[in-house]
Amino acid sequence: QVQLVESGGGLVQAGGSLRLSCAASGRTFSRYAMGWFRQTPGQAREFVAAINLGGGTYYADSVKGRFTISRDNAKNTVTLQMNSLKPEDTAVYYCAADDGIGFYVRFRRAVADYWGQGTQVTVSS
């Protein structure tokens, strides 16, 4: 069982930066692939970024080159550094964890074992 709590959302102007953090409970954090997702009202939740057990990273095309995902297994945290933000990045951002071998396929379908409660990111134009 893993509990996830996101923080760091807020309001920022276009072109600005935000750093989201996700704190995970439990002693087996290093076993899980971690991901960030986002959702806007009336839309399906979508994959943003993921990081595997070895630190390999994956990004949606829409955020590649602007967002960076990282993890600190000693602190049980995963972060999403978001730069050059655009109004279309406005959404509720969710942290998720998955311990399946096929985590990337699941993440691309916005499926995961555990989810946080979400944090709002608003980018003004």
RAQUI-V940329 format. One record per residue. RES is the residue in three letters. OMEGA is omega in whole degrees, 0 to 359 (999 if undefined). NEAR is the number of other ideal C-beta (glycine too) atoms within 12 Angstrom. Layout:
# RAQUI-V940329
RES&OMEGA&NEAR ; RES&OMEGA&NEAR
This chain:
# RAQUI-V940329
GLN&179&14 ; VAL&173&29 ; GLN&186&21 ; LEU&179&36 ; VAL&180&25 ; GLU&174&35 ; SER&174&24 ; GLY&178&27 ; GLY&179&32 ; GLY&181&22 ; LEU&181&16 ; VAL&176&26 ; GLN&177&18 ; ALA&184&21 ; GLY&181&17 ; GLY&184&22 ; SER&171&23 ; LEU&178&35 ; ARG&178&28 ; LEU&176&42 ; SER&177&30 ; CYS&178&43 ; ALA&182&27 ; ALA&176&35 ; SER&176&18 ; GLY&184&18 ; ARG&184&13 ; THR&182&17 ; PHE&185&30 ; SER&180&25 ; ARG&190&24 ; TYR&163&35 ; ALA&184&38 ; MET&181&50 ; GLY&172&45 ; TRP&182&53 ; PHE&177&42 ; ARG&183&39 ; GLN&174&24 ; THR&183&21 ; PRO&178&11 ; GLY&181&7 ; GLN&176&14 ; ALA&175&14 ; ARG&183&26 ; GLU&178&27 ; PHE&177&33 ; VAL&184&40 ; ALA&178&42 ; ALA&176&37 ; ILE&183&37 ; ASN&186&27 ; LEU&182&23 ; GLY&179&11 ; GLY&175&18 ; GLY&187&17 ; THR&181&29 ; TYR&183&26 ; TYR&168&26 ; ALA&181&27 ; ASP&185&14 ; SER&182&20 ; VAL&183&32 ; LYS&181&16 ; GLY&180&13 ; ARG&182&27 ; PHE&177&35 ; THR&176&27 ; ILE&178&39 ; SER&180&24 ; ARG&175&35 ; ASP&184&19 ; ASN&179&21 ; ALA&181&9 ; LYS&181&15 ; ASN&181&27 ; THR&171&30 ; VAL&183&44 ; THR&175&30 ; LEU&176&44 ; GLN&184&24 ; MET&179&38 ; ASN&178&21 ; SER&184&23 ; LEU&181&34 ; LYS&177&24 ; PRO&179&19 ; GLU&173&19 ; ASP&179&37 ; THR&183&27 ; ALA&165&34 ; VAL&182&27 ; TYR&182&46 ; TYR&172&36 ; CYS&179&46 ; ALA&179&43 ; ALA&179&44 ; ASP&181&33 ; ASP&179&24 ; GLY&177&22 ; ILE&181&12 ; GLY&187&16 ; PHE&186&29 ; TYR&177&26 ; VAL&179&18 ; ARG&181&23 ; PHE&180&37 ; ARG&176&23 ; ARG&182&19 ; ALA&176&24 ; VAL&180&23 ; ALA&180&32 ; ASP&186&24 ; TYR&182&31 ; TRP&169&29 ; GLY&185&33 ; GLN&177&19 ; GLY&176&26 ; THR&185&31 ; GLN&172&25 ; VAL&179&38 ; THR&180&25 ; VAL&181&29 ; SER&181&16 ; SER&999&14
